[in-house]
């Protein structure tokens, strides 16, 4: 384990892209319920400062361009966390002409968090998995 990997894993800067109910399950992490800042996870409004992109909800074809632009603006190494079944399968809009069926058609995903919507505990486990990947030297994308 390198000092750089250890320090990067303990101070994640995240940027979010939410398009549905997955955000409601992340609220306990943002508020005092779990208090993500206590774990060194800080939200950022700029993709140029983010280490992790958290995506929840279905992705439209127009939204896919935004997700790709956010991802491209992030500095390397960068990590993507997909929350819930919507980014994996398109969710309840899976048969819509305007829905991306799998977010990996747009950006590579490092950690998948299952659930519809995922429980806050599962989101925390996914964040810990991302931290362990960074700390262990996983290079990201």
C-alpha positions as CSV (number, residue, x, y, z in Angstrom):
1,X,0.0,0.0,0.0
2,X,1.4,3.4,-1.0
3,X,1.0,6.6,1.0
4,X,-0.6,8.2,-2.1
5,X,-3.2,5.4,-2.4
6,X,-3.9,5.5,1.4
7,X,-4.4,9.3,1.4
8,X,-6.5,9.3,-1.8
9,X,-8.7,6.6,-0.4
10,X,-9.3,8.5,2.8
11,X,-10.3,11.8,1.1
12,X,-12.7,11.0,-1.8
13,X,-14.2,13.9,-3.7
14,X,-17.4,12.8,-5.3
15,X,-19.7,14.3,-8.0
16,X,-23.2,13.0,-8.4
17,X,-25.5,12.5,-11.4
18,X,-29.0,11.5,-10.2
19,X,-32.1,11.2,-12.3
20,X,-34.6,9.4,-10.0
21,X,-35.3,7.8,-6.6
22,X,-31.7,6.6,-6.1
23,X,-30.9,10.1,-4.8
24,X,-33.4,9.7,-1.9
25,X,-31.4,6.8,-0.6
26,X,-28.2,8.8,-0.7
27,X,-29.6,11.6,1.4
28,X,-28.8,9.9,4.7
29,X,-25.2,9.9,3.6
30,X,-25.3,13.6,2.9
31,X,-27.2,14.5,6.1
32,X,-26.3,13.7,9.7
33,X,-27.6,10.1,9.4
34,X,-24.3,8.7,8.2
35,X,-22.4,12.0,7.6
36,X,-20.2,11.1,4.7
37,X,-17.8,14.0,5.5
38,X,-17.0,12.1,8.8
39,X,-15.4,9.4,6.5
40,X,-13.5,11.9,4.4
41,X,-16.0,11.9,1.5
42,X,-16.6,15.4,0.2
43,X,-19.1,16.4,-2.5
44,X,-17.8,18.7,-5.2
45,X,-19.6,20.7,-7.8
46,X,-16.8,20.5,-10.3
47,X,-15.9,17.4,-12.2
48,X,-12.4,18.6,-12.5
49,X,-11.9,18.0,-8.8
50,X,-13.8,14.7,-8.5
51,X,-12.3,11.3,-7.8
52,X,-15.6,9.4,-8.0
53,X,-18.7,9.8,-10.1
54,X,-21.9,8.4,-8.5
55,X,-24.7,7.7,-10.9
56,X,-28.2,6.7,-9.9
57,X,-31.4,6.5,-11.9
58,X,-32.2,5.8,-15.5
59,X,-30.0,7.5,-18.1
60,X,-31.7,9.1,-21.1
61,X,-29.8,9.4,-24.4
62,X,-29.5,13.1,-23.8
63,X,-28.4,12.5,-20.2
64,X,-25.8,10.1,-21.4
65,X,-24.0,12.9,-23.1
66,X,-23.9,14.8,-19.8
67,X,-22.6,11.8,-17.9
68,X,-19.9,11.2,-20.6
69,X,-18.9,14.9,-20.4
70,X,-18.6,14.8,-16.6
71,X,-16.6,11.6,-16.8
72,X,-14.2,13.1,-19.4
73,X,-13.6,16.2,-17.3
74,X,-12.6,14.2,-14.3
75,X,-8.8,13.8,-13.7
76,X,-7.3,10.4,-13.8
77,X,-7.5,8.0,-12.1
78,X,-11.3,8.2,-11.9
79,X,-13.9,5.8,-10.5
80,X,-17.6,5.3,-11.3
81,X,-20.1,4.0,-8.8
82,X,-23.5,3.0,-10.2
83,X,-26.4,2.9,-7.7
84,X,-29.5,0.8,-8.2
85,X,-30.9,-1.2,-11.1
86,X,-31.7,1.7,-13.3
87,X,-28.1,2.3,-14.5
88,X,-27.7,-1.5,-15.0
89,X,-30.9,-2.3,-16.9
90,X,-32.7,0.9,-17.6
91,X,-35.1,0.3,-14.7
92,X,-38.8,0.6,-15.2
93,X,-38.1,2.5,-18.4
94,X,-36.1,-0.4,-19.9
95,X,-38.3,-0.6,-23.0
96,X,-38.2,3.2,-23.8
97,X,-36.5,4.3,-27.0
98,X,-34.9,7.1,-25.1
99,X,-33.3,5.1,-22.2
100,X,-29.7,3.8,-22.1
101,X,-30.1,0.1,-21.1
102,X,-26.7,-0.2,-19.4
103,X,-24.5,2.7,-18.2
104,X,-21.4,0.8,-19.4
105,X,-22.4,1.8,-22.9
106,X,-21.5,5.3,-21.8
107,X,-18.8,5.1,-19.1
108,X,-16.9,2.2,-17.5
109,X,-18.2,1.3,-14.0
110,X,-16.0,0.2,-11.2
111,X,-18.5,-0.5,-8.4
112,X,-22.1,-1.7,-8.8
113,X,-24.5,-1.2,-5.9
114,X,-27.6,-3.4,-6.2
115,X,-31.1,-2.5,-5.2
116,X,-34.2,-0.7,-6.3
117,X,-33.5,1.7,-4.8
118,X,-30.3,0.6,-2.9
119,X,-30.4,0.8,0.9
120,X,-28.1,3.4,2.4
121,X,-26.1,0.6,4.0
122,X,-25.5,-0.9,0.5
123,X,-24.4,2.5,-0.8
124,X,-21.9,2.8,2.1
125,X,-20.6,-0.7,1.3
126,X,-20.1,0.4,-2.3
127,X,-18.2,3.5,-1.3
128,X,-16.0,1.4,1.0
129,X,-15.3,-0.9,-1.9
130,X,-14.3,2.1,-4.0
131,X,-12.0,3.3,-1.2
132,X,-10.4,-0.2,-0.9
133,X,-9.9,-0.3,-4.6
134,X,-8.1,3.1,-4.6
135,X,-6.1,2.2,-1.5
136,X,-5.1,-1.2,-2.9
137,X,-3.6,0.4,-6.0
138,X,-6.4,-0.2,-8.5
139,X,-5.7,2.3,-11.1
140,X,-9.2,3.2,-12.2
141,X,-9.8,4.6,-15.6
